[in-house]
Amino acid sequence: MKGYYVKRGSTWSYRLDIGKDPNTGKRRQKSKSGFRTKKEAQIACHKVMTEVNEGIYQEVSTENFSDYFTRWFNLHYRREVSETTYESRKYTVLKHLLPYFEKKEISSFTTFDIDCFYSEKIDEGYSPQFIRQMHSLLRRSFEQAVK
């Protein structure tokens, strides 16, 4: 595996093959720019190469929460619970979770974001049991996202 380094204007960038896409068989590349020196670009590229070779490299998802959560809820969650549970949680998802987090990228979530959501729901007068129900949905979806 070899990285390619290019100077664009006053900054350096690298490009690196990270294997083939298992679904399409097409070549996948990782690139990053904005390094002040070629050495910085080489160090960053080497780090990614090491992660790829050790099998621990993960690309950051740019998918928004709404798309991911809807897909997870309809495909995974629906198979894990009874139909009545699914239908009752569907209201919670459509009324509370999706509107609050709809434009947020899944990879940019922080515990602070989720704590703010819970605080807002508590201020609106929702019960601790209902908050736990929403927490359970979020936790399960994030566990699947990490997998």
Residue, then its C-alpha position, 0 to 999 in steps of 0.5 A: m500500500k502506497g500513499y500519494y502526496v500532492k502539494r496544492g497551493s500552500t498545503w499538502s494532501y495525500r491519497l491512498d487506496i484502502g481496498k475494494d468495496p465489498n458490494t461493488g468490487k470497486r476501488r476505494q480511496k481515502s484522501k485528506s488535505g490541508f497539511r502544512t508540510k509533506k511530512e505531516a501528510q506522510i504521518a497522517c497517511h501512515k496512520v491510516m495505512t496502519e489502521v487499514n492493515e490492522g483491520i481497525y480503520q473505519e470511515v466516518s459516516t456522513e449519513n444523517f440521523s433521520d435516514y439511518f434511524t428510519r432504516w434501523f427502526n424499520l429493518h432491525y427494531r421491527r424484527e426484535v419486538s412485537e408488532t404492537t410495541y413497534e407501532s407504539r414506538k413508531y409514534t415516539v420516533l415520528k413525534h420526538l426523535l426524528p424532528y429533534f435530530e433530523k438534520k444531525e449527521i450520525s457521526s457527529f453525535t455527542t453525549f451533550d446533544i443527547d443530554c440536551f434532548y432529554s432535558e428538553k423532554i423533561d422540561e416539557g413534562y414527559s415522565p422518566q419512564f417515557i424518557r427511558q423509552m426514548h433512551s432505549l431506542l437511541r441506545r439500541s440504534f447507536e449500538q447497531a450503528v457502531k457494528 
